[in-house]
Amino acid sequence: MSQKLKNVFATTGGIIAVGTIIGVAAALLQQAGNPANMAICVACFGRDIAGAIGLHRAAVVQYLRPEILGFVLGSFGAALMVKEFKPSGGSSPLIRFVLGIIAMIGALVFLGCPWRVILRLAGGDGNALFGLAGLVTGVWIGTLFFKQGFTLGRSQPQSVSAGLMLPLIMVGLLVLRVLFPPIPGEAQSGVLWYSLQGPGSSFAPLGISLAAGLGIGFLAQRSRFCTMGAIRDVLLFNQWYLMFGFLALLVSALGVNIILGQFHPGFEAQPIAHTMWFWNFSGMLMAGLAFALAGGCPGRQLFMSGEGNSAAGLFVLGSLVGAALAHNFGLASTAQGIGPHGMAAVIIGMIILLGIGVTHCKK
Amino acid sequence: MQHTLDARGLSCPQPVLLAIQAMRSAESEDLKILVDNEASQENVARAAVSQGWSVQVQAVANGEYTLTCKKS
């Protein structure tokens, strides 16, 4: 009979509570050691994981972030508990993989996923305003495609093992993290790479990171928390449900930052951010369009992977490859500004996205 | 006459978009919508209510749902 119970998390009060909890958790994770204004960033942390397993060798961004593993496994646990674990897939897999690559590259030109857009705003980083404007514009372009009947096709039920694949990959990564913990002063522990300086060297203790990840994964699965969906649903059908979660995250992170003295308003010298406004805007525009076409922000893709959705799983794997490409090819930005080939990446990425959009419209 | 909309296998926002489209096309005052996951069920039900329709949700096998929507 439990299925007949209303899902309390999928109510306005529920999504506001979830957004608030994520905001508070983010500020506390930053206190516990995570990088400033990057307490939880799905793009940055995916990039760090790509570095930890050696897909790229940018020395300052290598750490196997337990939060990301927790997101998938927490969502997986929630889905199992309420019988929503449902292996499915087969909806344009390769397109989703490419969307993951492009989304990650765009996010790394800006330096953050939509969650970090919010967290950077909550930390006082004015550059994130351009990221937010880009994100909204990218999602808005996505809604134009949806109005023209854009679809990546229906997904089909798949085998249990297909649905377990991404949760199992996360378990495997967690085993590696436990077997090969960071050793002070060492850039390598077993097969894993670690940063000795830079954002990759700032991290909360394993237990805290994992617990926060699992908790947020659980809550986000129940409430469908999605930052891209928040913007999309308001633009597309004036539906504010997800937006309440988005705003709650902003308000709570801002509140806690002010209380903890982590709020530093300004544009210059913000933590792990650059001031090239046009590329902050364009990078996030490209990412926002890719999220919209793929049907979720990077966080939501992780949570859907936990539910057994292998289409989302491919987006996640694509984003790890995108992170590797972004650093290996000099596409990712640094605090000094965009990478040597960041502009080319945004131009080519936008052309590919528009091509994917146009060719998948039914009208 | 009851109109049936099969949104199974589609991911958000498509089930909601299709449902709103069908509700706005005047011919059907009685709409049956099939979805195959809980999130779509919640989203479509929320959208239907915001369009001023009444919704009855029925869980069927394999985590699928049938939403019976009526213009109220």
Interface residues (C-beta under 8 A of the other chain):
Chain A: Q3 N7 A10 V82 K83 E84 K86 S88 S91 F146 K147 T151 L152 R154 S155 Q156 P157 R224 G229 R232 D233 L236 F237 N238 Q239 Y241 G295 G296 A311
Chain B: R8 G9 L10 S11 C12 P13 Q14 V16 L17 I20 D36 N37 E38 A39 E42 N43 R46 A47 S50 A59 N62 G63
